[in-house]
Amino acid sequence: MNDCDTCAYCSYDEELDCYTCEMNLDEDEYARFVQWQYKKCPYYRDGDEYKIARKQ
């Protein structure tokens, strides 16, 4: 599974009709991001709000 699927910064854009990352990246960060120079996204934040509740 792709990390983007559960990321809090990923949301559906009705205008583009696709999911997009809402993380505000500068030009250099964006270039590294789209060229897949990261092994794992450094901006990933778990968007699963119920993760803590399931552990209880």
N, C-alpha and C positions, 0 to 999 in steps of 0.2 A: 504494500500500500504506500502511496505517495504521502509524504509528510504534509503536503499542501491540503490534502483532504480533511485533515483535522486541525489545521492551523486557524487561530483566532483572527488572523489578518486576511484570510481568504473569504471572499463573499461573491455572491452572484450579481453580475451586472446585467440588468435587463436590456439596456441599450446595446451592449455588445453581444448579448445572448451567450455568455460564458462566465466561468468563474475567474476572478482576477485577484491579485495580491494587492492589498491596500497599504502595504508598507511603503513609507516615503523614502525612496532611495535616491542618492545623488547619482550623477552620470557615471562615475567610476564604479560605484557599487552595482549599479544596474548592468553595466557591461560585464562585470565578473559573474553576476547572477545569471544572465542569459547565456553566457558561454560555459556554464556549468563548471566554473572553477572551484566551487565549494563542494566538498563531499557531502556535507549536510548543511542545510540552510541555517545561517547564524541568527536569523530573525524569527525562527519558528517559536510560536507560543501556543501551547495546547489550548484548544478552544472547547474542550470537553468540560462543560460546567458541572457535570455529575460525577466526575472522576473521584473526587474526595468523598462524596456521599456514598458511593459504592464500597469504599473501603471501611466504612463504619459498620 
